[in-house]
Amino acid sequence: METIASVSENIALVREEIARAARKAGRSPAEVRLLAVTKTVDDDRIREAIAAGVDLIGENYVQEARRKIELLGRPLPWHFIGHLQTNKAKYAVRLFDLIHSVDRVDLARELDRRAAAQGVPLKVLVEVNVSGEASKSGVPAREAPALVRSIAEFPRLSIRGLMTMPPWFDDPEEARPHFAALRNLADEIRRERIGNVHMEELSMGMTNDYRIAVEEGATIVRVGRAIFGERPV
Ligand SMILES: *Cc1c(COP(=O)(O)O)cnc(C)c1O
């Protein structure tokens, strides 16, 4: 993870790893989209990532994303992956193609209201705290089906799947049961056949554990440091 290596070389390496993990699990690499996480990354390196062929860009902070999107435009879809404050819903609806982090009804209600005001539909994922860690955002797994049913009532929102962020492990293999749990939860919810709910995306896996996430069914991996190097602390 040297910052010296070029962004495009790093992306090529991550792509190879994704392909290897997918094949190992009997999946097609084309089922997995690479989302470049660009929080704190400067504009030129984001341009490099876009030119090198990432599929999606992900930002954690609304203000930072707003500036970058105004500057760089939308050559690719921008996704919101951070914790979303309800009072930022208005901007989020305008700026992003998919919100990964909807974890409560009041946020969904506000997003629906803002989407209605702007006359646009909005795609969302429901963020699940599969590990049950107290410090993590996301709805607890056992409450996720009920939350999905509630959000499905909002006519402007379209639920496309689930997102999770497991705890940090030195050995990424330990994240595997958390990824499998998210996949099983999506299967369970899919079987309910709730209108307006499409359980097709599993947003899971970051720099340290994206290979395992791909083996367990990720359709979007969110990778920052393996592409751009370590972030400033
Ligand atoms: C920062 C972040 C990532 C990327 O983490 P890396 O370790 O840099 O790959 C992925 N998902 C979320 C929600 C993040 O906040």
The ligand as an SDF file (V2000), in Angstrom:
LIG
                    3D

 15 15  0  0  0  0  0  0  0  0999 V2000
  -13.2990    4.6900    4.4920 C   0  0  0  0  0  0  0  0  0  0  0  0
  -14.3400    3.6940    4.1520 C   0  0  0  0  0  0  0  0  0  0  0  0
  -14.0780    2.6290    3.2770 C   0  0  0  0  0  0  0  0  0  0  0  0
  -12.7160    2.3620    2.6650 C   0  0  0  0  0  0  0  0  0  0  0  0
  -11.8070    1.8810    3.6180 O   0  0  0  0  0  0  0  0  0  0  0  0
  -10.3260    1.4620    3.1650 P   0  0  0  0  0  0  0  0  0  0  0  0
   -9.8120    0.7300    4.3180 O   0  0  0  0  0  0  0  0  0  0  0  0
   -9.5890    2.7330    2.8670 O   0  0  0  0  0  0  0  0  0  0  0  0
  -10.4680    0.6220    1.9390 O   0  0  0  0  0  0  0  0  0  0  0  0
  -15.1310    1.7790    2.9590 C   0  0  0  0  0  0  0  0  0  0  0  0
  -16.3600    1.9420    3.4660 N   0  0  0  0  0  0  0  0  0  0  0  0
  -16.6460    2.9340    4.3180 C   0  0  0  0  0  0  0  0  0  0  0  0
  -18.0190    3.0610    4.8580 C   0  0  0  0  0  0  0  0  0  0  0  0
  -15.6410    3.8340    4.6910 C   0  0  0  0  0  0  0  0  0  0  0  0
  -15.9430    4.8130    5.5580 O   0  0  0  0  0  0  0  0  0  0  0  0
  1  2  1  0
  2  3  1  0
  2 14  2  0
  3  4  1  0
  3 10  2  0
  4  5  1  0
  5  6  1  0
  6  7  2  0
  6  8  1  0
  6  9  1  0
 10 11  1  0
 11 12  2  0
 12 13  1  0
 12 14  1  0
 14 15  1  0
M  END
$$$$
